[in-house]
Amino acid sequence: MSTLHPGRPRAFDREQAVLSAARLFWESGYSGTSTRALTHALGISTSSLYAAFGSKAGLFEEAVKTYAERYREIYRQAAGERDIRLVVDHILTHSVYEFTQPADHHPGCLVTSAVLADSAETIDVRTYIADLHQDNERTLLARVQRAEEEGQLPPDASVSALTGLVQAVWHGLSVQSNLGVPRDELLAAADLAIRQFARRS
């Protein structure tokens, strides 16, 4: 587009726009966030929003994917740890830090918020989040299975149960972070879960 809309700033910062939108979606959900609220927060006109993101749903999708992919990377990096206890520590601790990034450059755990979207427009995002969780669980399950093969787990340990325990704690920490539980309390809960895992493994 050669001519900027009068309501659009000269330097359109897409990253900042996605962050601003993500924050609104986190606070109000998809249906509760109006296009008007989005254009006001982003400082652009409705036509500029549609030109940049295609639609409100397109902006929501980009916001979710921008922040959700960070969790996939946490799981991938954790799988490279040499000891299964370090794997769990990495997943839970790094995720808590990600959940509780300073608000000026992070919207909160949009992964949890995204699955609560209730519009047919966002079905692809809900599918994406479900796939993300499944992929992360598969990554962890494979790593726990490897730990079993390497003798890091007791003979009676259940690979699926241990994986499920970590996933349940992860989701609980995510929800708590959205409720405003401070980082230090989340880290304390994560540490307790890690120690419980260590006892079972």
C-alpha positions as CSV (number, residue, x, y, z in Angstrom):
1,M,0.0,0.0,0.0
2,S,1.7,3.2,-1.1
3,T,-0.5,5.6,0.9
4,L,-1.1,5.2,4.6
5,H,-4.5,5.7,6.1
6,P,-4.7,8.9,8.1
7,G,-5.6,6.9,11.2
8,R,-2.5,4.6,10.9
9,P,0.8,5.6,12.4
10,R,3.7,6.2,10.0
11,A,5.7,3.3,11.4
12,F,3.4,0.3,11.9
13,D,5.0,-2.0,14.5
14,R,3.5,-5.4,13.8
15,E,5.1,-7.0,16.8
16,Q,3.7,-4.4,19.1
17,A,0.3,-4.5,17.5
18,V,0.2,-8.3,18.0
19,L,1.2,-7.9,21.6
20,S,-1.5,-5.2,22.2
21,A,-4.1,-7.4,20.6
22,A,-3.0,-10.5,22.5
23,R,-3.3,-8.6,25.8
24,L,-6.9,-7.6,24.9
25,F,-7.8,-11.2,23.9
26,W,-6.2,-12.4,27.2
27,E,-8.3,-10.0,29.2
28,S,-11.6,-10.3,27.5
29,G,-11.5,-13.4,25.3
30,Y,-12.2,-13.5,21.6
31,S,-15.9,-12.7,21.6
32,G,-15.5,-10.1,24.3
33,T,-12.9,-8.1,22.3
34,S,-14.5,-5.9,19.8
35,T,-12.9,-4.7,16.5
36,R,-13.3,-1.2,17.9
37,A,-11.3,-2.0,21.0
38,L,-8.6,-3.6,18.9
39,T,-8.3,-0.6,16.5
40,H,-8.1,1.8,19.5
41,A,-5.4,-0.3,21.2
42,L,-3.4,-0.7,18.0
43,G,-3.9,2.9,17.0
44,I,-5.0,2.0,13.5
45,S,-8.2,2.2,11.5
46,T,-10.5,-0.8,10.8
47,S,-9.4,-0.9,7.2
48,S,-5.7,-1.0,8.2
49,L,-6.4,-3.8,10.7
50,Y,-8.1,-5.9,8.0
51,A,-5.3,-5.0,5.5
52,A,-2.6,-6.2,8.0
53,F,-4.3,-9.2,9.5
54,G,-7.2,-10.2,7.2
55,S,-9.8,-10.2,9.9
56,K,-10.2,-10.1,13.7
57,A,-9.9,-13.9,13.6
58,G,-6.7,-13.6,11.7
59,L,-5.2,-11.2,14.3
60,F,-6.3,-13.6,17.0
61,E,-4.7,-16.5,15.3
62,E,-1.4,-14.6,14.8
63,A,-1.4,-13.5,18.5
64,V,-2.0,-17.1,19.7
65,K,0.7,-18.6,17.5
66,T,3.2,-15.9,18.3
67,Y,3.1,-16.6,22.0
68,A,2.1,-20.3,22.0
69,E,5.1,-21.4,19.9
70,R,7.4,-20.4,22.8
71,Y,6.0,-23.3,24.8
72,R,6.7,-25.8,22.1
73,E,10.3,-24.6,22.1
74,I,10.5,-25.0,25.9
75,Y,9.5,-28.7,25.6
76,R,12.0,-29.3,22.7
77,Q,14.8,-27.8,24.7
78,A,13.9,-29.7,27.8
79,A,14.0,-33.0,26.0
80,G,17.7,-32.4,25.4
81,E,18.5,-32.4,29.2
82,R,20.6,-35.4,30.3
83,D,18.4,-36.4,33.3
84,I,14.7,-36.8,33.5
85,R,14.4,-34.7,36.6
86,L,16.2,-31.9,34.8
87,V,13.7,-32.3,31.9
88,V,10.7,-31.8,34.2
89,D,12.5,-28.9,36.0
90,H,13.2,-27.2,32.6
91,I,9.6,-27.6,31.4
92,L,7.9,-26.3,34.6
93,T,10.4,-23.6,35.6
94,H,10.8,-22.1,32.1
95,S,7.1,-22.2,31.5
96,V,6.4,-20.3,34.7
97,Y,8.9,-17.6,33.7
98,E,7.1,-17.5,30.3
99,F,3.7,-17.3,31.9
100,T,4.8,-14.4,34.1
101,Q,6.9,-12.3,31.7
102,P,6.5,-8.5,32.4
103,A,3.3,-7.2,31.0
104,D,4.9,-4.6,28.9
105,H,6.1,-7.2,26.4
106,H,4.0,-10.3,27.1
107,P,0.2,-10.8,27.3
108,G,0.1,-13.6,29.8
109,C,-0.6,-17.3,29.1
110,L,-2.7,-16.8,25.9
111,V,-2.6,-20.6,25.4
112,T,-5.1,-21.1,28.2
113,S,-7.2,-18.1,27.1
114,A,-7.3,-19.3,23.5
115,V,-9.0,-22.6,24.2
116,L,-11.8,-20.7,25.8
117,A,-12.7,-18.9,22.6
118,D,-16.3,-19.6,21.7
119,S,-16.6,-18.4,18.1
120,A,-16.8,-20.6,15.1
121,E,-14.3,-18.2,13.5
122,T,-11.6,-19.4,15.9
123,I,-12.0,-23.2,15.4
124,D,-8.7,-23.3,13.6
125,V,-7.0,-21.7,16.6
126,R,-8.6,-24.1,19.0
127,T,-7.4,-27.0,16.8
128,Y,-3.9,-25.5,16.7
129,I,-3.8,-25.2,20.5
130,A,-5.0,-28.8,20.9
131,D,-2.3,-29.9,18.4
132,L,0.3,-27.9,20.3
133,H,-0.6,-29.6,23.6
134,Q,-0.5,-33.0,22.0
135,D,2.8,-32.3,20.4
136,N,4.3,-31.2,23.7
137,E,2.9,-34.2,25.4
138,R,4.3,-36.5,22.8
139,T,7.7,-34.8,23.1
140,L,7.7,-35.4,26.9
141,L,6.3,-38.9,26.6
142,A,9.1,-39.9,24.3
143,R,11.7,-38.4,26.7
144,V,10.2,-40.3,29.7
145,Q,10.2,-43.5,27.7
146,R,13.9,-42.9,26.9
147,A,14.6,-42.3,30.6
148,E,12.9,-45.7,31.3
149,E,15.1,-47.4,28.7
150,E,18.2,-45.8,30.2
151,G,17.3,-47.0,33.7
152,Q,16.5,-43.6,35.1
153,L,13.1,-44.8,36.3
154,P,12.2,-47.6,38.8
155,P,10.9,-50.8,37.2
156,D,7.3,-50.1,38.4
157,A,7.2,-46.5,37.2
158,S,4.4,-45.7,34.7
159,V,5.6,-43.7,31.8
160,S,2.1,-42.5,30.9
161,A,1.3,-41.6,34.5
162,L,4.5,-39.6,35.0
163,T,3.9,-37.7,31.7
164,G,0.3,-37.0,32.7
165,L,1.4,-35.7,36.1
166,V,3.7,-33.1,34.5
167,Q,1.1,-32.1,32.0
168,A,-1.5,-31.7,34.7
169,V,0.8,-29.5,36.7
170,W,1.7,-27.5,33.6
171,H,-1.9,-26.7,32.9
172,G,-2.6,-25.9,36.5
173,L,0.2,-23.4,36.6
174,S,-1.0,-21.9,33.4
175,V,-4.5,-21.3,34.8
176,Q,-3.1,-19.9,38.0
177,S,-0.9,-17.5,36.2
178,N,-4.0,-16.2,34.4
179,L,-5.6,-15.7,37.7
180,G,-2.8,-13.5,38.8
181,V,-0.9,-15.8,41.1
182,P,2.6,-14.3,41.5
183,R,5.7,-15.8,39.9
184,D,7.3,-16.8,43.2
185,E,4.2,-18.8,44.3
186,L,4.1,-20.5,40.9
187,L,7.8,-21.4,41.1
188,A,7.2,-22.8,44.6
189,A,4.4,-25.0,43.3
190,A,6.5,-26.1,40.4
191,D,9.4,-27.0,42.7
192,L,7.1,-29.1,44.8
193,A,5.8,-30.9,41.7
194,I,9.4,-31.5,40.5
195,R,10.3,-33.0,43.9
196,Q,7.2,-35.2,43.8
197,F,8.1,-36.4,40.3
198,A,11.6,-37.2,41.5
199,R,10.2,-39.4,44.3
200,R,8.1,-41.3,41.8
201,S,11.0,-41.7,39.4
